[in-house]
């Protein structure tokens, strides 16, 4: 899936996939999402390459109306720092849904 809101295709395998550790995160790997929906309705996906930085905080998620940081997972609900397009200030916003 490109995004969780783009739909998915279910594949039925004729036989199990070969066992491999390729692409499998280790037991201590961080569990960060690759897509999120924020409380302001923005649907944000993980960016590839270099994202914006505001006040030393990297905005690694692109959203139609701006950009967001990785979520702070230490509290419930998770929160991100969000900057609207053209803005140079950050606003903390709750994450309502996340796909890890």
Secondary structure as GFF3:
##gff-version 3
##sequence-region A 1 100
A	DSSP	beta_strand	35	38	.	.	.	ID=ss1
A	DSSP	beta_strand	43	46	.	.	.	ID=ss2
A	DSSP	beta_strand	52	54	.	.	.	ID=ss3
A	DSSP	beta_strand	57	59	.	.	.	ID=ss4
A	DSSP	beta_strand	61	63	.	.	.	ID=ss5
A	DSSP	beta_strand	66	68	.	.	.	ID=ss6
A	DSSP	beta_strand	79	84	.	.	.	ID=ss7
A	DSSP	beta_strand	91	99	.	.	.	ID=ss8
###
